[in-house]
């Protein structure tokens, strides 16, 4: 059996979300995204959710120790006993060290590699349904009717953080804060690089191979 407790690493627009969805289905393990955890905790009104809301209401980042507590609580649930995908976390070296200090096991780190110049066009062309969240691309895979979701007939448009200038800023943040994790995990011998430029299926097969599945 291949690695079942792993990090999916890669810059914005590398296709981590698409690959995570495929892996969740085929491996029957949960995807753990800190963004999803924060939204769920806030909606449920949990103690951690209320604490996180205080920071977000003031326009501050949620502190690492609070995010880690959310991750730790999520990984303690029954469906994560057989493995999990950490998607979008850790985001920096301090968070990676914190995972170690809390005894959160990572068997493998799959780095989905896509050149930044490709990512700008890929993300800036992305369109998202405001109703069901279905994703499209203005050039490569637009909805059948412009601005209308094929699945639910909801409104399809560009997210504010997908604007080309914002994308370039996000990629700079990734390069300075998150990319150092590549060397961090390479030194541990658990990093596996995957070419993210192929089709969804070819990248998926490459990820499975990297996991030893």
C-alpha positions as CSV (number, residue, x, y, z in Angstrom):
1,X,0.0,0.0,0.0
2,X,1.3,3.5,-0.9
3,X,1.4,6.6,1.2
4,X,-2.0,7.6,2.6
5,X,-1.0,10.5,4.8
6,X,0.4,13.2,2.5
7,X,0.6,16.8,1.6
8,X,-0.4,18.0,-1.9
9,X,1.9,20.9,-2.6
10,X,1.9,23.3,-5.5
11,X,1.3,27.0,-6.5
12,X,-2.2,28.5,-7.0
13,X,-3.7,27.2,-10.2
14,X,-1.6,24.0,-10.3
15,X,-4.8,21.9,-10.1
16,X,-4.5,20.6,-6.5
17,X,-8.2,20.9,-5.9
18,X,-9.0,18.8,-9.0
19,X,-6.5,16.2,-8.0
20,X,-7.6,16.1,-4.4
21,X,-11.2,15.4,-5.5
22,X,-10.0,12.4,-7.6
23,X,-7.8,11.1,-4.8
24,X,-10.6,11.4,-2.2
25,X,-12.8,9.2,-4.3
26,X,-10.2,6.6,-5.3
27,X,-8.4,6.3,-1.9
28,X,-11.5,6.9,0.3
29,X,-9.6,9.4,2.5
30,X,-10.6,13.0,3.3
31,X,-9.1,16.1,1.9
32,X,-8.2,18.5,4.7
33,X,-8.2,22.1,3.6
34,X,-7.7,24.8,6.2
35,X,-10.0,27.2,4.3
36,X,-12.8,24.6,4.4
37,X,-12.1,24.0,8.1
38,X,-12.3,27.6,9.0
39,X,-15.6,28.1,7.1
40,X,-17.1,25.0,8.6
41,X,-16.1,26.0,12.2
42,X,-17.5,29.5,11.7
43,X,-20.7,28.2,10.4
44,X,-21.1,25.7,13.1
45,X,-20.2,28.3,15.8
46,X,-17.7,26.0,17.5
47,X,-15.3,27.5,20.1
48,X,-12.5,27.4,17.6
49,X,-14.7,28.9,15.0
50,X,-15.6,31.8,17.2
51,X,-12.0,32.4,18.1
52,X,-11.1,32.4,14.4
53,X,-13.9,34.8,13.6
54,X,-12.5,37.4,16.0
55,X,-9.3,37.5,14.0
56,X,-11.0,37.5,10.6
57,X,-13.4,40.3,11.6
58,X,-10.4,42.5,12.4
59,X,-8.8,41.7,9.1
60,X,-6.0,39.6,10.7
61,X,-4.7,36.2,9.6
62,X,-5.9,33.4,11.9
63,X,-2.8,32.4,14.1
64,X,-1.0,29.2,13.3
65,X,-1.8,27.6,16.6
66,X,-5.5,28.0,16.1
67,X,-5.3,26.7,12.5
68,X,-3.3,23.7,13.8
69,X,-5.9,23.0,16.4
70,X,-8.6,22.9,13.7
71,X,-6.4,20.5,11.6
72,X,-5.7,18.3,14.6
73,X,-9.4,18.1,15.5
74,X,-10.2,17.2,11.9
75,X,-7.6,14.4,11.7
76,X,-8.9,12.9,15.0
77,X,-12.2,11.9,13.3
78,X,-12.9,8.4,12.2
79,X,-12.8,9.0,8.5
80,X,-9.2,10.2,8.7
81,X,-7.9,7.2,10.6
82,X,-6.9,5.5,7.4
83,X,-5.2,8.5,5.9
84,X,-5.7,12.1,4.7
85,X,-4.7,14.7,2.2
86,X,-3.4,18.0,3.5
87,X,-4.2,20.5,0.8
88,X,-3.0,24.1,1.2
89,X,-1.3,23.4,4.5
90,X,1.4,23.8,5.7
91,X,1.9,27.2,3.9
92,X,5.3,28.0,5.4
93,X,8.2,26.4,7.3
94,X,6.9,27.5,10.7
95,X,3.7,25.6,10.0
96,X,5.6,22.5,8.8
97,X,7.6,22.6,12.1
98,X,4.4,22.9,14.0
99,X,3.0,19.8,12.3
100,X,6.0,17.9,13.6
101,X,5.7,19.2,17.1
102,X,2.1,18.0,17.3
103,X,3.0,14.6,16.0
104,X,0.9,14.9,12.8
105,X,2.3,12.3,10.4
106,X,3.3,13.1,6.8
107,X,4.5,10.1,4.8
108,X,4.9,11.8,1.5
109,X,4.8,15.3,-0.1
110,X,3.6,15.5,-3.7
111,X,4.7,18.7,-5.4
112,X,2.6,19.5,-8.5
113,X,5.0,21.6,-10.6
114,X,3.7,24.1,-13.1
115,X,5.7,27.1,-14.4
116,X,4.5,30.4,-13.1
117,X,4.0,32.0,-16.6
118,X,1.5,29.2,-17.4
119,X,-0.3,29.7,-14.1
120,X,-1.1,33.4,-14.7
121,X,-3.0,32.6,-17.9
122,X,-4.6,29.5,-16.3
123,X,-5.9,31.3,-13.3
124,X,-6.8,34.6,-14.9
125,X,-9.0,32.6,-17.4
126,X,-10.7,30.7,-14.6
127,X,-14.5,31.2,-14.2
128,X,-16.5,30.0,-11.3
129,X,-20.3,29.4,-10.8
130,X,-21.6,31.5,-7.9
131,X,-24.3,28.9,-7.3
132,X,-22.7,25.4,-7.3
133,X,-19.0,26.2,-7.5
134,X,-18.4,24.5,-10.9
135,X,-15.3,25.8,-12.6
136,X,-14.7,26.7,-16.2
137,X,-12.0,28.5,-18.3
138,X,-12.7,31.4,-20.5
139,X,-10.7,29.9,-23.4
140,X,-10.2,26.2,-22.7
141,X,-13.5,25.1,-21.3
142,X,-16.2,27.9,-21.3
143,X,-19.8,27.2,-20.3
144,X,-22.1,26.4,-23.2
145,X,-23.8,29.8,-22.7
146,X,-21.5,32.6,-21.7
147,X,-22.0,33.5,-18.0
148,X,-24.4,30.7,-17.3
149,X,-23.5,27.5,-15.5
150,X,-24.1,24.2,-17.5
151,X,-24.9,22.4,-14.3
152,X,-27.2,24.7,-12.3
153,X,-27.8,27.7,-14.6
154,X,-26.2,29.9,-11.9
155,X,-24.1,33.0,-12.7
156,X,-20.6,32.3,-13.9
157,X,-17.9,34.9,-13.5
158,X,-14.3,35.6,-12.4
159,X,-13.4,35.6,-8.7
160,X,-11.8,38.9,-7.6
161,X,-8.6,37.0,-6.6
162,X,-8.3,35.5,-10.1
163,X,-7.5,38.9,-11.7
164,X,-4.1,38.8,-13.4
165,X,-2.5,41.4,-11.2
166,X,-3.8,39.6,-8.1
167,X,-2.6,36.3,-9.4
168,X,0.9,37.6,-9.9
169,X,0.9,38.9,-6.3
170,X,-0.4,35.5,-5.0
171,X,2.4,33.7,-6.9
172,X,5.0,36.0,-5.4
173,X,3.7,35.2,-1.9
174,X,3.8,31.5,-2.8
175,X,7.4,31.8,-4.0
176,X,8.6,33.5,-0.8
177,X,6.6,31.7,1.8
178,X,5.5,28.2,0.5
179,X,8.1,27.2,-2.1
180,X,10.9,26.8,0.6
181,X,8.9,23.7,1.7
182,X,10.1,22.0,-1.4
183,X,13.7,21.9,-0.1
184,X,12.5,21.2,3.4
185,X,10.8,18.0,2.5
186,X,13.3,17.1,-0.2
187,X,16.0,16.9,2.5
188,X,13.7,14.5,4.4
189,X,13.6,12.3,1.3
190,X,9.8,12.3,1.1
191,X,9.2,14.9,-1.7
192,X,7.9,13.6,-5.0
193,X,7.8,16.1,-8.0
194,X,4.9,15.7,-10.5
195,X,4.6,17.5,-13.8
196,X,1.3,19.4,-13.6
197,X,1.2,20.4,-17.3
198,X,-0.5,17.2,-18.7
199,X,-4.2,16.3,-18.8
200,X,-6.1,15.9,-15.6
201,X,-5.9,12.1,-16.0
202,X,-2.1,12.0,-16.8
203,X,-1.4,14.2,-13.7
204,X,-3.6,12.0,-11.6
205,X,-1.8,8.9,-12.7
206,X,1.5,10.6,-12.0
207,X,0.3,11.5,-8.5
208,X,-0.7,7.9,-7.8
209,X,2.7,6.7,-8.9
210,X,4.4,9.2,-6.7
211,X,2.3,7.9,-3.8
212,X,3.3,4.3,-4.6
213,X,-0.4,3.5,-5.2
